[in-house]
Amino acid sequence: MYFIVVYDVEVRRCRKVLKICRKYLHQVLRSAFEGYLTQEQYSMLKSELRKVIDEEYDSIYFYIIKTGSAPHKLIIGEAQGEKSMIE
């Protein structure tokens, strides 16, 4: 599966989130990553990120793109902004 991951986290946790994301994906912007992951890698990435963020304050958006199907979005932490067209 192909993933786009973007995050908005408190400054104290940025470096930790950055290092975790770099282990699995390619950095394309300061807080945006993309790349292919297996289901196991995806599970490990989510687990590692959940350990370092404050889910009541921080936000991490996973856009999941499977071949032949519509994109899917998973949010870890606080949803921010207006409702997106991708569910």
C-alpha positions in Angstrom: 0.0 0.0 0.0 1.1 3.6 -0.7 1.0 6.0 2.2 1.1 9.8 2.7 1.7 10.8 6.3 1.4 14.4 7.6 1.7 15.5 11.2 1.1 18.5 13.4 2.7 17.9 16.8 3.9 19.9 19.8 7.4 21.2 19.3 8.9 19.0 22.0 7.8 15.9 20.2 8.6 16.9 16.6 12.1 15.4 16.6 10.8 12.0 17.9 8.0 11.9 15.3 10.4 12.9 12.5 12.9 10.1 13.4 10.2 7.5 13.5 8.7 8.5 10.2 12.1 8.6 8.5 12.6 4.9 9.5 9.7 3.9 7.3 9.0 6.6 4.7 10.6 9.2 2.5 10.4 12.8 3.7 8.9 15.2 1.1 8.2 18.2 3.3 9.1 19.2 6.8 6.2 17.3 8.3 5.1 15.1 5.3 6.3 11.7 4.3 5.3 9.2 1.6 6.1 5.7 0.4 5.1 2.0 0.2 4.6 0.0 3.4 3.6 -3.5 4.1 0.8 -4.1 6.6 3.3 -5.1 9.2 5.4 -1.9 8.7 2.2 0.2 8.8 1.2 -1.4 12.2 4.7 -0.9 13.6 4.8 2.8 12.5 1.4 3.5 14.1 2.4 1.7 17.3 5.7 3.7 17.6 4.0 7.0 16.9 1.3 6.4 19.4 3.9 6.0 22.1 5.4 9.4 21.6 2.4 11.7 20.8 -0.3 13.3 23.0 -3.4 12.1 21.2 -5.4 14.9 22.8 -3.2 17.6 21.4 -1.2 16.2 18.4 -2.4 15.0 15.0 -1.0 12.5 12.6 -2.9 11.9 9.3 -2.4 8.7 7.3 -3.6 8.8 3.7 -3.8 5.2 2.5 -3.9 4.6 -1.2 -4.5 1.1 -2.5 -4.3 0.3 -6.2 -7.8 0.3 -7.8 -9.6 1.8 -4.8 -10.4 5.2 -3.3 -8.0 6.7 -0.8 -8.7 6.2 2.9 -7.7 8.4 5.8 -6.8 7.4 9.4 -6.2 10.1 12.0 -4.3 9.4 15.2 -4.9 12.1 17.8 -6.9 15.3 17.5 -8.7 15.9 14.2 -8.1 19.5 13.1 -9.6 21.8 10.5 -12.7 21.3 8.4 -14.0 17.9 7.3 -12.0 16.4 4.4 -13.4 14.9 1.3 -11.3 11.7 2.0 -12.8 9.5 4.7 
